[in-house]
Amino acid sequence: MYISDYKFTGLSRASPDTLLPWQSVELLVAACNSLKTMNIAVNETPAGKCIHCGLPLPTGPLNNFDSKLFCCRGCQFAYKLINDLGLSDFYRLKEKTPPENPLPAESINDSFSWLDKEPHFSNLVNKHSENSCYLHFQVSGIHCPACIWLLERLPMVKDGIIKSEVNFGRHEIRINFNPAIISASQVASLVNSLGYRPLFAVNAGENQIKTLRDLLLRLGVAGLAAGNTMLIAVSLYQGDWSGIESKYSNFLRYVSLLLSIPALFYSAVPFFRGAAAAIRTVKPNLDLPISIGLVSAFLLSSVNTLRGYGHVYFDSLCMLIFLLLAGRVLTEKSIARAKTDLNYLEIYLPREAVRVVSGVEQRVPVQSLSSGDTVKIESGEIIPADAVVLEGRSYVDNSILSGESQPIAVKEGDNIFAGCKNVANTLLARVTSAYRASRFGKIVAALEEAGLKKSAFVKLTDKLSTYFVLTVIALAVLTFIIWSASGIDIALEHTLALLVVSCPCALGLSAPLAISVAAAQAAKRGLLFRREDIIERLAKIKTVFFDKTGTLTEGLTRVNSIYIFSENGDPGAVNPEEFKRSQALQKLAAVIAALEKNSTHPVGRALWGFFAPVAQESAVADNPSEKPGLGVSARINENLWFVGSPLYLNQPHSVSLSNVISKITAKGLSPVLLACNKEPVMFIGVGDILRPGVEDLIAGLKRSGRKVKVISGDNCETVKKVAAQLNIPAEDAIGELSPEDKQREIEALKSEGLTAMVGDGLNDLVALKTADVGIGVRGGAENCLRNADVFLKIPSAENILLLFKAADRTLRVIKRNLLFSFIYNVSAAALAISGLIGPLAAAIIMPLSSLTVIVSSGWSRPFRNRI
């Protein structure tokens, strides 16, 4: 078998036409060099080595082009492409520094080709259309806002990538790409080639452990080198005082040089990778000044060692690398912990599931489930995946998805959904969609997608960090020039201290980490945010609008009074209990029951609950139509019936009609009209009670300086009576509003500041979307998060108030972090420039700045119970 006969999986996926010049070179060189790692016999011939990769030429027919010989067609193609791109200097530079043993690039060995295969493609790639897919995964190696900038520049680097968004707090990236141009595996490989290791849900935990182990191993090597070089440095320093023969001094210097090589060229590689990416994309980052300092110290020390005189800094260099790596390990672990806390799937789905294979039960991680698996779900357990019931009958609590408080009955053939709870008997079910592909997983995907939308503070810190590194490098040059008069050694020491101590990490972590911690704590309390910037927006809210029914009140509406119109149009009061016993009124009960049968509005459910048991015969509603803010209409027995708001009549009320409405509202009840062919038939007075703690909610919002208004489709008098109980001025309580009216009320106050709307996730759709922040308290996560920005699993008054209080606390934490970052960087830079701290002290102080921000954010606990 010839090398030229071997086909590359990784290379076959890449189209040279879609790669930039430097990517083409890297990919092709790596592909050809990878052949060296394969068990393919090659024998060197008198012809020598391949002009492209330097590997021995194989026996048998040789590939040639332009009078040059190649080991395979891949190298021949690479040579031609490199020359066509005008990059022939590649070979000239290669001749100057020929490698002893050509080695393949590591990235080509991990082509991520499994991403293009099932079930991984369905579980990890979200396909929106034929030309638009999303790949969402964690990445290791993100250290500062510059890393974010680099990764978000991918569309400029590679054709087929539409958009790239990074969540710094969770170390995640979401890439929108065109699958017709670039595959998912190529997307992951591109990120990997930039020095950021992709971590997918199927192996994220394992890869995180490997990444941490790699850092710890590098830390160990640096520590070993630092300990030994410092012992040698003690001997050299002592020799400077007491005298030491030059041959022993030079010997110790060379030993220090050898010991520092693994520290610099192995332990410090993560910093060099980051610096290389910064240079490649012309985007300065944190690793760039650190790398400049490390290389400068090593070169100066090496030159002085070869010259036999002058100071050497091998001990400081190794200790510097050790301390920098120690700080990075601590920072990575802290960020990983915050990232894990914000894993919605781990919070709301079980960690394990019972999979049944050939009658044998196996407890497996929920991530390993795939379509077609059979799972066993005991009573009281959370359903691990979307599935179809195979055996058993039970009741399932779907409130997390639908908002329905009552469990529903399920039997063989019925669908059940991940995140919901089996509350009765054991079920055996076949998985249809697992983990991220499940119905709940798609909700989480929407949340994570929205989490990539940066808040104003995060955008500000990103922008500041970009200029920060450039400023530090400029100051470093200035520092070197100023101190060079005192000697190159002193100038280098102070410059190195400045490059190390000036760290944008604390600045970059200030906002995203505080927001991530707050979002994680909120998720554990059942509060979900559709966008990352919601917490910041909540803190800036000036006016809070409330719907009345089901928001300020319990939503457990009851029928309290009934008025029936006689043939001459005069209304007469009927006791609700007498209505139940009246045979003559059964038809009206059947009509209302038919109209409200599928209603989800609290008033509609109350009407159906009262009249459905009364009706002894059923009525059929033909094409019922629900009009938001008004009610439900349908044809029943060729007549057009309507039940809902009196506004439906759309005409001035008669005296008798107005009197009935006044009697109902005087009792604090809401009037509900039943009309046939737009003629009033019956009025129903329905009432509700305030939610527990709603008085404290309104008082707390007022104390925080926010204005509170009630806007409702309910009767004006009823709305004002409820507002009066909550000490809300009558002018701030407006009733009888249509959805469009509510929209106009909110828009009218937007000029005074940000607005929030607290209402029903289904019936207040327009108002929730009009407000700067919509807070849905009914309808389940799926519906609420489609229309609102915040979903409350438990829509208590305490949680609504906590939402605003926590946002205020988070904003204070962000400001505190930014202030500390500013004070630290100004003070540390001043100390380094003035020569008051050296490189070692700088290396100790630098990670402490990031850790201070991490501790400040982690201990803030904005969603603590105390309000």
Secondary structure, DSSP 8 states (H G I E B T S, - for coil): --GGG---HHHHT--GGGS-HHHHHHHHHHHHHGGGGS------BTTBB-TTT--B--SS--EEETTEEESSHHHHHHHHHHHHTT-THHHHHHHHS--SS----GGGG---GGGGSTTHHHHHEEEEETTEEEEEEEEE---SHHHHHHHTTHHHHSTTEEEEEEETTTTEEEEEE-TTTS-HHHHHHHHHHTT-EEE-TTTHHHHHHHHHHHHHHHHHHHHHHHHHHHHHHHHHHHHHHH---HHHHHHHHHHHHHHHHHIIIIITHHHHHHHHHHHHTT---THHHHHHHHHHHHHHHHHHHHHT-S---HHHHHHHHHHHHHHHHHHHHHHHHHHHHT-HHHHHS-SEEEEEETTEEEEEEGGG--TT-EEEE-TT-B--EEEEEEE--EEEE-HHHH---S-EEE-TT-EE-TT-EE-SS-EEEEEEEEGGGSHHHHHHHHHHHHHTS--HHHHHHHHHHHHHHHHHHHHHHHHHHHHGGG-HHHHHHHHHHHHHH--SHHHHHHHHHHHHHHHHHHHHTTEEESSTTHHHHHHTEEEEEE-IIIIIB-S--EEEEEEEE-TTS-EEEE-HHHHHH-STTHHHHHHHHHHTTT--SHHHHHHHHHHTTT-SS----EEEEEETTTEEEEEETTEEEEEE-GGGG-S---HHHHHHHHHHHHTT-EEEEEEETTEEEEEEEEE--B-TTHHHHHHHHHHTT-EEEEE-SS-HHHHHHHHHHTT--GGGEE-S--HHHHHHHHHHHGGGSEEEEEE-TTTTHHHHHHSSEEEE-SSHHHHHHHH-SEEESS--HHHHHHHHHHHHHHHHHHHHHHHHHHHHHHHHHHHHHTTSS-HHHHHHHHHHHHHHHHHHHHT--TT-S--
